[in-house]
Every structure is written in C-alpha cells, then in structure tokens.
Amino acid sequence: MYTELRNFLAIPYDELEQINLKAKEQRKNRVALHKIRKNV
C-alpha cells in the first residue's frame, strides 16, 4: 500500500487534474463502470 500511495503522490498536479476532469466527464456521460475500469 505504501508504494501505491507513493506512486499516487508522484503524479504531477497537471496530470492529476486531467485525470480528474476525464473521470468527471465519464460520470457525467454515464459511462459503464466496466468500460472505465478497462481504461485504468
């Protein structure tokens, strides 16, 4: 778990912001969960 947290914290803010905006758009468009998981 420590490594996962460390990798998460290593993501630059700009990249994290883009990931969050994409996730928000997917939720807004009601993308199926299995499709979202496939892209992770």
PyMOL Python script that loads the backbone (N, CA, C, O; Angstrom):
from pymol import cmd

cmd.read_pdbstr("""\
ATOM      1  N   MET A   1       0.818  -1.187   0.000  1.00  0.00           N
ATOM      2  CA  MET A   1       0.000   0.000   0.000  1.00  0.00           C
ATOM      3  C   MET A   1       0.863   1.251   0.000  1.00  0.00           C
ATOM      4  O   MET A   1       0.531   2.231  -0.667  1.00  0.00           O
ATOM      5  N   TYR A   2       1.943   1.233   0.722  1.00  0.00           N
ATOM      6  CA  TYR A   2       2.829   2.384   0.786  1.00  0.00           C
ATOM      7  C   TYR A   2       3.330   2.758  -0.603  1.00  0.00           C
ATOM      8  O   TYR A   2       3.399   3.940  -0.940  1.00  0.00           O
ATOM      9  N   THR A   3       3.679   1.758  -1.412  1.00  0.00           N
ATOM     10  CA  THR A   3       4.167   2.017  -2.766  1.00  0.00           C
ATOM     11  C   THR A   3       3.078   2.643  -3.618  1.00  0.00           C
ATOM     12  O   THR A   3       3.354   3.554  -4.399  1.00  0.00           O
ATOM     13  N   GLU A   4       1.837   2.169  -3.481  1.00  0.00           N
ATOM     14  CA  GLU A   4       0.731   2.740  -4.248  1.00  0.00           C
ATOM     15  C   GLU A   4       0.538   4.208  -3.901  1.00  0.00           C
ATOM     16  O   GLU A   4       0.335   5.037  -4.788  1.00  0.00           O
ATOM     17  N   LEU A   5       0.599   4.527  -2.631  1.00  0.00           N
ATOM     18  CA  LEU A   5       0.453   5.912  -2.196  1.00  0.00           C
ATOM     19  C   LEU A   5       1.606   6.744  -2.718  1.00  0.00           C
ATOM     20  O   LEU A   5       1.413   7.878  -3.157  1.00  0.00           O
ATOM     21  N   ARG A   6       2.773   6.199  -2.671  1.00  0.00           N
ATOM     22  CA  ARG A   6       3.953   6.917  -3.155  1.00  0.00           C
ATOM     23  C   ARG A   6       3.826   7.198  -4.653  1.00  0.00           C
ATOM     24  O   ARG A   6       4.145   8.301  -5.097  1.00  0.00           O
ATOM     25  N   ASN A   7       3.365   6.220  -5.439  1.00  0.00           N
ATOM     26  CA  ASN A   7       3.179   6.424  -6.873  1.00  0.00           C
ATOM     27  C   ASN A   7       2.113   7.472  -7.129  1.00  0.00           C
ATOM     28  O   ASN A   7       2.253   8.287  -8.041  1.00  0.00           O
ATOM     29  N   PHE A   8       1.053   7.462  -6.341  1.00  0.00           N
ATOM     30  CA  PHE A   8      -0.007   8.440  -6.497  1.00  0.00           C
ATOM     31  C   PHE A   8       0.524   9.844  -6.259  1.00  0.00           C
ATOM     32  O   PHE A   8       0.217  10.769  -7.010  1.00  0.00           O
ATOM     33  N   LEU A   9       1.310   9.995  -5.224  1.00  0.00           N
ATOM     34  CA  LEU A   9       1.834  11.311  -4.889  1.00  0.00           C
ATOM     35  C   LEU A   9       2.870  11.796  -5.892  1.00  0.00           C
ATOM     36  O   LEU A   9       3.175  12.988  -5.940  1.00  0.00           O
ATOM     37  N   ALA A  10       3.409  10.893  -6.688  1.00  0.00           N
ATOM     38  CA  ALA A  10       4.416  11.256  -7.671  1.00  0.00           C
ATOM     39  C   ALA A  10       3.792  11.827  -8.948  1.00  0.00           C
ATOM     40  O   ALA A  10       4.516  12.315  -9.816  1.00  0.00           O
ATOM     41  N   ILE A  11       2.461  11.776  -9.079  1.00  0.00           N
ATOM     42  CA  ILE A  11       1.786  12.304 -10.263  1.00  0.00           C
ATOM     43  C   ILE A  11       1.801  13.830 -10.191  1.00  0.00           C
ATOM     44  O   ILE A  11       1.367  14.402  -9.190  1.00  0.00           O
ATOM     45  N   PRO A  12       2.293  14.498 -11.237  1.00  0.00           N
ATOM     46  CA  PRO A  12       2.267  15.970 -11.242  1.00  0.00           C
ATOM     47  C   PRO A  12       0.825  16.485 -11.172  1.00  0.00           C
ATOM     48  O   PRO A  12      -0.102  15.832 -11.651  1.00  0.00           O
ATOM     49  N   TYR A  13       0.656  17.645 -10.580  1.00  0.00           N
ATOM     50  CA  TYR A  13      -0.676  18.203 -10.382  1.00  0.00           C
ATOM     51  C   TYR A  13      -1.424  18.345 -11.699  1.00  0.00           C
ATOM     52  O   TYR A  13      -2.612  18.026 -11.762  1.00  0.00           O
ATOM     53  N   ASP A  14      -0.767  18.811 -12.744  1.00  0.00           N
ATOM     54  CA  ASP A  14      -1.429  18.998 -14.043  1.00  0.00           C
ATOM     55  C   ASP A  14      -1.981  17.687 -14.589  1.00  0.00           C
ATOM     56  O   ASP A  14      -3.086  17.646 -15.129  1.00  0.00           O
ATOM     57  N   GLU A  15      -1.208  16.621 -14.444  1.00  0.00           N
ATOM     58  CA  GLU A  15      -1.652  15.307 -14.913  1.00  0.00           C
ATOM     59  C   GLU A  15      -2.826  14.803 -14.068  1.00  0.00           C
ATOM     60  O   GLU A  15      -3.782  14.240 -14.601  1.00  0.00           O
ATOM     61  N   LEU A  16      -2.750  15.006 -12.761  1.00  0.00           N
ATOM     62  CA  LEU A  16      -3.825  14.605 -11.863  1.00  0.00           C
ATOM     63  C   LEU A  16      -5.110  15.360 -12.197  1.00  0.00           C
ATOM     64  O   LEU A  16      -6.198  14.785 -12.174  1.00  0.00           O
ATOM     65  N   GLU A  17      -4.981  16.638 -12.505  1.00  0.00           N
ATOM     66  CA  GLU A  17      -6.142  17.441 -12.872  1.00  0.00           C
ATOM     67  C   GLU A  17      -6.808  16.895 -14.140  1.00  0.00           C
ATOM     68  O   GLU A  17      -8.034  16.818 -14.211  1.00  0.00           O
ATOM     69  N   GLN A  18      -6.010  16.520 -15.135  1.00  0.00           N
ATOM     70  CA  GLN A  18      -6.554  15.964 -16.379  1.00  0.00           C
ATOM     71  C   GLN A  18      -7.262  14.632 -16.129  1.00  0.00           C
ATOM     72  O   GLN A  18      -8.321  14.373 -16.702  1.00  0.00           O
ATOM     73  N   ILE A  19      -6.685  13.796 -15.285  1.00  0.00           N
ATOM     74  CA  ILE A  19      -7.312  12.515 -14.938  1.00  0.00           C
ATOM     75  C   ILE A  19      -8.658  12.754 -14.265  1.00  0.00           C
ATOM     76  O   ILE A  19      -9.643  12.082 -14.573  1.00  0.00           O
ATOM     77  N   ASN A  20      -8.695  13.710 -13.351  1.00  0.00           N
ATOM     78  CA  ASN A  20      -9.940  14.019 -12.646  1.00  0.00           C
ATOM     79  C   ASN A  20     -10.994  14.586 -13.579  1.00  0.00           C
ATOM     80  O   ASN A  20     -12.170  14.242 -13.458  1.00  0.00           O
ATOM     81  N   LEU A  21     -10.602  15.445 -14.504  1.00  0.00           N
ATOM     82  CA  LEU A  21     -11.560  16.018 -15.458  1.00  0.00           C
ATOM     83  C   LEU A  21     -12.130  14.936 -16.375  1.00  0.00           C
ATOM     84  O   LEU A  21     -13.316  14.955 -16.707  1.00  0.00           O
ATOM     85  N   LYS A  22     -11.281  13.999 -16.777  1.00  0.00           N
ATOM     86  CA  LYS A  22     -11.748  12.899 -17.615  1.00  0.00           C
ATOM     87  C   LYS A  22     -12.739  12.026 -16.844  1.00  0.00           C
ATOM     88  O   LYS A  22     -13.768  11.624 -17.386  1.00  0.00           O
ATOM     89  N   ALA A  23     -12.428  11.736 -15.585  1.00  0.00           N
ATOM     90  CA  ALA A  23     -13.323  10.922 -14.754  1.00  0.00           C
ATOM     91  C   ALA A  23     -14.661  11.635 -14.550  1.00  0.00           C
ATOM     92  O   ALA A  23     -15.719  11.007 -14.590  1.00  0.00           O
ATOM     93  N   LYS A  24     -14.606  12.930 -14.336  1.00  0.00           N
ATOM     94  CA  LYS A  24     -15.834  13.710 -14.149  1.00  0.00           C
ATOM     95  C   LYS A  24     -16.699  13.657 -15.406  1.00  0.00           C
ATOM     96  O   LYS A  24     -17.917  13.500 -15.317  1.00  0.00           O
ATOM     97  N   GLU A  25     -16.080  13.786 -16.561  1.00  0.00           N
ATOM     98  CA  GLU A  25     -16.809  13.729 -17.829  1.00  0.00           C
ATOM     99  C   GLU A  25     -17.429  12.347 -18.042  1.00  0.00           C
ATOM    100  O   GLU A  25     -18.559  12.236 -18.519  1.00  0.00           O
ATOM    101  N   GLN A  26     -16.688  11.297 -17.685  1.00  0.00           N
ATOM    102  CA  GLN A  26     -17.213   9.942 -17.821  1.00  0.00           C
ATOM    103  C   GLN A  26     -18.424   9.735 -16.924  1.00  0.00           C
ATOM    104  O   GLN A  26     -19.408   9.128 -17.346  1.00  0.00           O
ATOM    105  N   ARG A  27     -18.367  10.228 -15.705  1.00  0.00           N
ATOM    106  CA  ARG A  27     -19.515  10.098 -14.797  1.00  0.00           C
ATOM    107  C   ARG A  27     -20.707  10.885 -15.336  1.00  0.00           C
ATOM    108  O   ARG A  27     -21.845  10.420 -15.279  1.00  0.00           O
ATOM    109  N   LYS A  28     -20.438  12.067 -15.854  1.00  0.00           N
ATOM    110  CA  LYS A  28     -21.498  12.907 -16.410  1.00  0.00           C
ATOM    111  C   LYS A  28     -22.188  12.211 -17.588  1.00  0.00           C
ATOM    112  O   LYS A  28     -23.404  12.309 -17.755  1.00  0.00           O
ATOM    113  N   ASN A  29     -21.397  11.512 -18.395  1.00  0.00           N
ATOM    114  CA  ASN A  29     -21.927  10.820 -19.568  1.00  0.00           C
ATOM    115  C   ASN A  29     -22.415   9.407 -19.259  1.00  0.00           C
ATOM    116  O   ASN A  29     -22.800   8.669 -20.165  1.00  0.00           O
ATOM    117  N   ARG A  30     -22.399   9.033 -17.984  1.00  0.00           N
ATOM    118  CA  ARG A  30     -22.877   7.733 -17.520  1.00  0.00           C
ATOM    119  C   ARG A  30     -22.187   6.559 -18.227  1.00  0.00           C
ATOM    120  O   ARG A  30     -22.837   5.607 -18.658  1.00  0.00           O
ATOM    121  N   VAL A  31     -20.875   6.649 -18.333  1.00  0.00           N
ATOM    122  CA  VAL A  31     -20.084   5.566 -18.927  1.00  0.00           C
ATOM    123  C   VAL A  31     -20.155   4.364 -17.993  1.00  0.00           C
ATOM    124  O   VAL A  31     -20.050   4.509 -16.775  1.00  0.00           O
ATOM    125  N   ALA A  32     -20.331   3.191 -18.562  1.00  0.00           N
ATOM    126  CA  ALA A  32     -20.439   1.962 -17.775  1.00  0.00           C
ATOM    127  C   ALA A  32     -19.148   1.713 -16.989  1.00  0.00           C
ATOM    128  O   ALA A  32     -18.048   1.961 -17.483  1.00  0.00           O
ATOM    129  N   LEU A  33     -19.303   1.227 -15.774  1.00  0.00           N
ATOM    130  CA  LEU A  33     -18.167   1.011 -14.889  1.00  0.00           C
ATOM    131  C   LEU A  33     -17.127   0.066 -15.489  1.00  0.00           C
ATOM    132  O   LEU A  33     -15.927   0.288 -15.330  1.00  0.00           O
ATOM    133  N   HIS A  34     -17.572  -0.977 -16.171  1.00  0.00           N
ATOM    134  CA  HIS A  34     -16.604  -1.926 -16.741  1.00  0.00           C
ATOM    135  C   HIS A  34     -15.757  -1.258 -17.831  1.00  0.00           C
ATOM    136  O   HIS A  34     -14.613  -1.663 -18.042  1.00  0.00           O
ATOM    137  N   LYS A  35     -16.279  -0.267 -18.514  1.00  0.00           N
ATOM    138  CA  LYS A  35     -15.505   0.448 -19.529  1.00  0.00           C
ATOM    139  C   LYS A  35     -14.467   1.370 -18.867  1.00  0.00           C
ATOM    140  O   LYS A  35     -13.346   1.513 -19.355  1.00  0.00           O
ATOM    141  N   ILE A  36     -14.857   1.982 -17.763  1.00  0.00           N
ATOM    142  CA  ILE A  36     -13.929   2.846 -17.043  1.00  0.00           C
ATOM    143  C   ILE A  36     -12.777   2.025 -16.481  1.00  0.00           C
ATOM    144  O   ILE A  36     -11.617   2.422 -16.584  1.00  0.00           O
ATOM    145  N   ARG A  37     -13.099   0.879 -15.886  1.00  0.00           N
ATOM    146  CA  ARG A  37     -12.051   0.029 -15.307  1.00  0.00           C
ATOM    147  C   ARG A  37     -11.090  -0.475 -16.374  1.00  0.00           C
ATOM    148  O   ARG A  37      -9.904  -0.657 -16.100  1.00  0.00           O
ATOM    149  N   LYS A  38     -11.583  -0.701 -17.578  1.00  0.00           N
ATOM    150  CA  LYS A  38     -10.739  -1.199 -18.651  1.00  0.00           C
ATOM    151  C   LYS A  38      -9.690  -0.157 -19.026  1.00  0.00           C
ATOM    152  O   LYS A  38      -8.595  -0.519 -19.458  1.00  0.00           O
ATOM    153  N   ASN A  39     -10.003   1.128 -18.870  1.00  0.00           N
ATOM    154  CA  ASN A  39      -9.105   2.205 -19.251  1.00  0.00           C
ATOM    155  C   ASN A  39      -8.093   2.586 -18.176  1.00  0.00           C
ATOM    156  O   ASN A  39      -7.212   3.412 -18.412  1.00  0.00           O
ATOM    157  N   VAL A  40      -8.220   1.987 -17.007  1.00  0.00           N
ATOM    158  CA  VAL A  40      -7.332   2.385 -15.903  1.00  0.00           C
ATOM    159  C   VAL A  40      -5.976   1.793 -16.052  1.00  0.00           C
ATOM    160  O   VAL A  40      -5.106   2.024 -15.212  1.00  0.00           O
TER     161      VAL A  40
END
""", "prot")
cmd.dss("prot")
cmd.show_as("cartoon", "prot")
cmd.util.cbc("prot")
cmd.orient("prot")
